[in-house]
Amino acid sequence: MQRQLSENRFVFTDLHLGERKNNNLDYFSADEEFLGCVSLIIQDYSLSQIPIELVLLGDTFDFLTVSYDWTEKNRKGQDIQKSRIFAEPDEDASLQKIRKIFKAHPKVIDALKLFLKHGKIKFFIGNHDISLAWEGVQNLIKEMLVEGLGQPEIQAASDRISFAFEEKKCGVLFEHGNNCEPHCAMPKRIFLTRRLGQPLQKPILNHPYGNHLLELANRLASDTFWCKGNYWIGRLEPHWYVYLESIYKNWRFTIYATITWLFFPFRHRFSKRWWVRKNNSLFKLFNFSLQAMLTTVLNKIRGQDSTYYFRELLKHSKDIDIIVTGHLHEHHQETTRYGTYINPGGWCEINIASFPRPQLTWKRFRRIEKIFKYIWTTRKVFHKKTQEQFLPKKSEIYGFVICKFYDDGHKEVGLMRYNNQKECLEVLN
């Protein structure tokens, strides 16, 4: 008996849509490419009777890089406009931010509206868009995506939009993947409703501590009177190359970044914003901060890589044989005897550094020689003449995962990409 295809699912992750303002950490610019990709998917798959679903696997909206504006009274009773970029805990701030994001990316929103006419859309909640957990934000997104439809179609289209933290289907686990890093892991309680045993007037969002460290990253990426900000923060992987570039080119920034990084755990531990520190000790905040800054280095010391967590998850999960995640911004597919891990990579502007290996010539103290030569050869990565050779743009991949589910429980999962030059969809090896 021939298998019957029951659903086609298309998985995108890590768009990181921001407000397109003067923000060093807002680096999504693939609006036209995303619209073109979704249009081709609709063209190729919507004509059949097989249901289709668009899955946005977390960090679709980057609430952490969008400013929050409010008005305050000064001593004279005059209104003063204020703005800041924080991991805001209240629902009103999240509603304001999602409106800014929708306004800044009309082509992406058009792509979602276009797909909604033919299939379902599911938003998974990641660490950068944990604000999607607010019911008011979910309702507003539904309202804005069904805007312009006729009255009979509005309710049906709204029902085709859903939100989730994770999902298991036919042995496939879908989740954003931020739990692989302790400082980004989802808290057990998404909302805080009490403090010191007393109920709060309004619940507040319980951000992972790593979200509050985005404030630090934004500071280091911005110019100050003391030094210029580092352009590569958030745009370069592995991110510890950013520190090497600073040592090589901008010693003032290196000093400023070190002092700022050491100061932030103290600031958060004794902050009036109690929801930042919660019950974390100063040591734990330092530990989170260290892991956020030096993830790649610490993984090498432990003998692990970025996918170690998912291999262990496959090993210890009997009901899962495929994991589809995002978060790491790197397209990757790996199969072990326990199952398959697959990541389509992000769509935001990012560069992958291909570091030239140094030639070691010393007979003794080779480790010391290796450290010095790695620092010295950093100039090849960041020098104007050789920069393009070692820093290819990853955003040109435009990857996504296609999942085919059959009525007998069989599934097929693979990586694909949108080729913006040929305007076609192709298999990504």
C-alpha positions in Angstrom: 0.0 0.0 0.0 1.4 3.4 -1.0 2.0 6.0 1.7 -0.2 9.1 1.6 1.4 12.4 2.3 -0.6 14.2 5.1 1.2 17.5 5.6 4.1 19.6 4.3 5.7 21.8 6.9 8.3 24.5 6.2 10.4 25.6 9.1 12.2 29.0 9.3 14.1 30.3 12.3 15.9 33.3 13.8 14.6 36.1 11.6 15.3 38.6 14.4 12.9 41.2 13.0 13.6 44.6 14.7 12.4 48.1 14.3 15.0 49.1 11.7 16.2 52.0 13.7 19.6 53.2 14.7 20.4 50.0 16.6 23.7 48.1 16.3 22.0 44.8 17.1 19.2 45.1 14.5 20.6 43.3 11.4 17.8 41.7 9.5 17.7 42.9 5.9 16.4 40.0 3.9 12.8 41.2 3.5 12.6 40.7 -0.2 14.3 37.3 0.0 11.9 36.1 2.6 8.9 37.3 0.5 10.4 35.6 -2.6 11.0 32.3 -0.7 7.5 32.1 0.8 5.9 33.0 -2.6 7.8 30.1 -4.3 6.7 27.7 -1.5 3.1 28.7 -2.1 3.5 28.4 -5.9 5.0 24.9 -5.6 3.0 23.4 -2.8 -0.4 25.1 -2.4 -2.1 23.8 -5.5 -2.3 20.2 -4.1 -4.9 19.2 -1.5 -2.1 18.4 1.0 -2.2 20.8 4.0 0.8 23.2 4.4 2.1 24.9 7.5 4.7 27.6 8.0 6.6 27.2 11.2 8.6 30.1 12.6 10.8 28.4 15.1 11.6 31.1 17.6 13.4 34.5 17.6 11.2 35.6 14.7 10.7 39.0 16.4 13.6 40.5 18.4 11.9 42.3 21.2 15.3 42.8 22.9 16.6 45.2 20.2 13.4 47.3 19.9 13.2 50.5 21.9 10.4 51.2 24.4 9.1 54.8 24.5 7.2 56.4 27.4 6.4 59.8 28.9 7.5 61.1 32.3 6.8 64.3 34.3 9.9 66.3 35.3 10.1 68.5 38.4 8.3 71.3 36.6 5.4 69.1 35.7 6.4 69.0 32.0 6.1 65.9 29.9 9.5 64.4 28.8 9.8 61.7 26.2 12.1 58.8 27.2 13.3 55.7 25.4 15.4 52.7 26.3 16.3 49.2 25.0 15.7 46.7 27.8 14.2 43.3 28.2 10.9 44.9 29.3 8.8 42.8 31.7 5.3 44.2 31.2 2.7 43.5 28.5 2.2 47.1 27.4 5.9 47.4 26.4 5.6 44.2 24.4 2.5 45.5 22.6 4.3 48.7 21.6 7.3 46.8 20.4 5.4 44.3 18.2 3.6 47.3 16.5 7.0 48.8 15.7 8.3 45.5 14.2 5.2 45.1 12.0 5.6 48.6 10.8 9.3 48.2 10.0 9.0 45.0 7.9 5.9 45.3 5.6 7.2 42.8 3.1 7.8 40.1 5.7 4.3 40.7 7.0 2.9 40.5 3.4 4.6 37.1 3.1 2.9 35.9 6.2 -0.5 37.2 5.1 0.0 35.6 1.7 0.8 32.2 3.3 -2.1 32.5 5.7 -4.5 32.4 2.8 -3.3 28.9 1.9 -2.2 27.2 5.2 -1.4 27.5 8.9 1.2 29.5 10.6 2.8 28.5 13.9 5.0 30.8 16.0 7.4 29.1 18.4 8.6 31.1 21.3 12.3 31.7 21.6 14.4 33.6 24.1 14.4 36.8 22.1 10.7 36.8 21.5 9.5 35.4 24.9 7.1 38.3 24.8 4.9 36.2 22.5 3.8 34.4 25.7 1.6 37.4 26.4 -2.0 36.6 25.4 -2.5 40.3 24.4 0.5 40.1 22.0 -0.8 36.9 20.4 -4.2 38.4 19.9 -2.6 41.6 18.4 -0.5 39.5 15.9 -3.6 37.6 14.8 -5.5 40.9 14.3 -2.7 42.4 12.2 -2.2 39.3 10.1 -5.9 38.9 9.3 -6.3 42.6 8.6 -7.8 43.2 5.1 -9.6 39.9 4.9 -13.4 39.7 4.5 -15.6 39.2 7.5 -16.4 35.5 6.9 -12.6 34.7 6.5 -11.3 36.5 9.5 -12.2 33.9 12.2 -11.0 31.0 10.0 -7.7 32.7 9.3 -7.2 33.6 12.9 -7.8 30.0 14.0 -5.0 29.0 11.6 -2.4 31.0 13.7 -1.0 29.3 16.8 1.8 29.7 19.3 3.9 27.1 21.1 7.1 26.6 23.1 7.7 23.1 21.7 6.0 20.3 19.7 6.5 16.6 19.2 5.1 15.0 16.0 5.8 11.6 14.7 9.1 11.4 16.6 10.2 14.9 15.5 10.8 17.5 18.2 10.4 21.1 17.2 11.7 23.8 19.6 13.8 26.9 19.4 16.8 25.3 21.0 17.8 28.0 23.5 17.9 25.5 26.4 21.3 24.4 25.1 22.8 27.5 26.8 22.1 27.9 30.6 22.0 31.7 30.4 19.3 31.5 27.6 17.3 28.6 29.0 13.5 29.1 29.4 12.6 29.6 33.1 10.2 27.1 34.7 7.8 30.0 35.4 7.2 32.2 32.4 5.3 34.8 34.4 6.1 36.1 37.9 2.9 36.8 39.9 4.3 37.2 43.4 7.2 38.8 45.2 8.2 38.0 48.8 5.0 36.1 49.1 2.8 39.0 48.1 0.8 39.0 44.9 1.8 41.6 42.2 -0.8 44.0 40.8 0.1 42.7 37.3 2.1 39.7 36.3 5.6 40.4 34.8 7.6 38.4 32.2 10.3 36.2 33.6 13.1 36.7 31.1 16.1 34.4 31.0 19.2 36.2 32.4 20.8 36.2 29.0 18.2 38.5 27.7 19.3 41.2 30.2 22.9 40.8 28.9 21.7 42.1 25.5 21.9 45.5 27.2 25.6 44.9 27.7 26.0 43.9 24.0 24.2 47.0 22.8 26.5 49.2 24.9 29.6 47.6 23.6 28.4 48.0 20.0 27.7 51.7 20.5 30.2 54.5 20.4 31.2 56.3 23.6 33.4 59.3 24.5 36.1 56.8 25.5 36.2 54.5 22.4 34.3 53.4 19.3 31.9 50.6 19.6 32.7 47.2 18.0 30.7 46.7 14.8 31.2 42.9 14.8 29.3 42.3 18.1 26.4 40.1 17.1 27.6 39.9 13.5 30.5 37.5 13.8 30.7 33.8 14.7 32.5 32.4 16.6 32.0 35.5 18.7 35.2 35.2 20.6 37.0 36.4 17.4 35.4 39.8 18.3 37.7 39.9 21.3 40.7 39.0 19.3 39.9 41.8 16.8 39.6 44.3 19.7 43.0 43.3 21.1 44.5 43.7 17.7 42.8 47.0 16.6 41.2 48.8 19.5 42.9 48.4 22.9 40.7 51.2 24.4 37.6 49.1 23.6 39.2 46.1 25.2 39.7 47.9 28.5 36.2 49.4 28.3 34.6 46.0 27.5 36.4 44.3 30.3 35.4 46.9 32.9 31.8 47.0 31.7 31.5 43.2 31.7 32.8 42.9 35.2 30.5 45.7 36.4 27.2 44.3 35.0 26.7 41.4 37.4 27.1 43.8 40.3 24.7 46.2 38.6 22.1 43.5 38.1 22.6 41.9 41.6 21.9 45.2 43.4 19.5 46.7 40.8 16.0 48.1 41.7 14.8 45.8 38.9 14.4 42.8 41.2 13.0 40.6 38.4 16.5 40.7 36.8 18.4 39.3 39.8 15.5 37.2 41.1 17.1 34.7 43.5 20.4 34.5 41.7 23.6 35.0 43.7 26.3 37.3 42.5 28.5 34.2 41.7 25.7 32.7 39.5 25.2 36.0 37.6 29.0 36.1 37.0 28.8 32.5 35.8 25.9 33.3 33.4 27.8 36.4 32.1 31.0 34.3 31.6 29.1 31.7 29.6 27.4 34.3 27.4 30.7 36.0 26.5 32.9 32.9 26.1 30.6 30.1 25.0 32.9 28.8 22.2 36.0 28.9 24.3 34.3 27.1 27.3 33.0 24.4 25.0 36.5 23.7 23.6 37.8 23.4 27.2 35.0 21.0 28.0 35.6 19.0 24.8 32.1 19.9 23.5 30.7 21.7 20.6 27.5 23.7 20.1 25.4 20.6 19.2 26.5 18.5 22.2 23.3 19.3 24.1 21.1 18.0 21.2 23.1 14.8 20.8 22.6 14.1 24.5 18.9 14.9 24.2 18.6 12.4 21.3 20.5 9.8 23.3 18.2 10.0 26.3 14.9 10.5 24.6 13.2 7.3 23.4 10.3 9.0 21.7 12.4 11.4 19.6 14.6 10.5 16.6 14.8 13.9 14.9 15.3 17.3 16.5 14.6 20.5 14.5 15.9 23.7 16.2 17.3 27.1 15.7 19.1 29.5 18.1 22.6 28.8 17.0 22.4 30.7 13.7 24.3 28.0 11.8 22.8 25.6 9.3 23.8 22.1 10.3 22.6 18.5 9.8 24.1 15.7 11.8 23.0 12.0 12.1 24.1 9.7 14.9 22.9 6.2 15.9 20.4 7.9 18.2 18.8 10.2 15.6 19.2 13.3 13.5 19.8 16.9 14.5 18.9 19.6 12.0 19.2 23.4 12.1 18.3 25.6 9.1 20.3 28.6 10.4 19.2 32.2 10.7 18.3 34.8 8.2 19.9 37.8 9.8 23.1 39.4 8.7 26.1 37.4 10.2 29.6 36.5 9.2 31.4 33.2 9.8 35.1 33.7 10.3 37.4 31.1 8.8 40.5 31.5 10.9 43.8 30.7 9.2 45.8 28.1 11.1 49.2 29.3 12.3 52.4 27.5 11.5 54.0 26.3 14.6 57.9 26.1 14.5 59.0 26.1 18.1 60.3 22.9 19.6 59.3 23.9 23.1 56.5 26.0 24.6 54.3 25.2 21.6 51.1 26.2 23.5 52.5 29.7 24.2 53.6 29.9 20.6 50.1 28.9 19.5 48.5 31.7 21.6 50.8 34.4 20.3 50.5 33.3 16.7 46.7 33.1 16.9 46.6 36.7 18.1 49.1 37.8 15.5 47.2 36.1 12.6 44.0 37.8 13.6 45.1 40.6 11.3 44.4 38.3 8.3 40.7 38.0 9.4 40.2 41.7 9.9 42.6 43.3 7.4 40.9 45.1 4.5 42.8 43.2 1.8 42.0 39.7 3.2 38.7 40.3 5.1 36.4 39.1 2.3 38.4 35.8 2.1 37.9 35.0 5.8 34.5 36.6 6.5 31.8 35.3 4.1 28.2 36.5 4.8 26.1 33.7 6.1 22.8 35.4 5.4 23.2 34.5 1.7 22.2 30.9 2.6 18.5 31.6 3.3 17.9 28.1 4.7 14.8 26.4 5.9 13.7 22.9 6.8 11.0 21.0 4.9 9.2 18.2 6.8 6.9 15.8 5.0 4.6 13.8 7.3 2.7 10.7 6.0 -0.5 9.1 7.3 1.3 6.0 8.6 3.7 8.0 10.8 6.6 8.0 8.4 8.4 11.4 7.9 11.0 12.9 5.7 13.0 15.9 6.9 15.7 17.8 4.9 17.4 21.2 4.5 16.6 23.5 1.6 17.5 27.0 0.7 16.2 29.9 -1.3 18.5 30.9 -4.2 17.8 34.6 -4.6 19.9 34.8 -7.8 18.1 32.0 -9.6 14.9 32.7 -7.7 14.3 29.0 -7.0 14.3 26.5 -4.1 17.0 24.0 -3.9 18.3 21.3 -1.6 21.0 22.4 0.8 23.8 19.9 1.4 
